[in-house]
Amino acid sequence: MKPLSGKCRRGDINHHSPLDPVLADGESRQDTLVTSIDGQKDALRKKGCNCKI
C-alpha cells in the first residue's frame, strides 16, 4: 500500500471520496479500514479512470 500512497502524495492519483464526518477522529494516521482493500479497488475500477490497480 505504500507505493500507492506515495503516488497520491505526489499528485499522480487524484481520487476524491467523501469522508463521513462521524469517522473523522482528528488523528493524523488511519489505523482501521472503513472499506476493505478489495472494496476500495472495486470502487476505483467502477470510476472508469483506467488506473493501474
C-alpha positions in Angstrom: 0.0 0.0 0.0 2.9 2.4 0.5 3.8 2.8 -3.2 0.2 3.8 -4.0 0.1 6.3 -1.1 3.3 7.8 -2.4 1.7 8.4 -5.8 -1.2 10.1 -4.1 1.1 12.5 -2.2 2.9 13.4 -5.5 -0.4 14.0 -7.2 -0.2 11.2 -9.7 -3.5 9.9 -8.5 -6.4 12.3 -7.7 -9.5 10.4 -6.5 -11.6 12.2 -4.0 -14.1 10.3 -1.9 -16.2 12.0 0.7 -15.4 11.1 4.3 -18.3 10.7 6.7 -17.7 13.3 9.4 -18.5 10.7 12.1 -15.4 8.8 11.0 -13.1 11.8 11.1 -11.4 11.5 14.5 -8.7 14.0 14.1 -5.8 11.5 14.1 -3.0 12.1 11.6 -3.0 8.4 10.7 -5.8 6.0 9.8 -5.4 2.7 11.7 -8.6 0.9 10.7 -10.1 0.4 7.3 -13.6 1.8 6.6 -13.7 -0.2 3.4 -11.7 -3.3 2.7 -8.8 -3.1 0.2 -10.7 -5.2 -2.3 -13.7 -2.9 -1.9 -11.6 0.2 -2.5 -10.1 -1.4 -5.6 -13.6 -2.3 -6.9 -14.7 1.3 -6.3 -11.7 2.7 -8.3 -12.4 0.3 -11.2 -16.0 1.4 -11.3 -14.9 5.0 -11.7 -13.6 4.1 -15.1 -10.4 6.1 -14.9 -8.1 3.4 -16.2 -5.9 3.3 -13.1 -3.4 0.5 -12.8 -4.6 -1.2 -9.7 
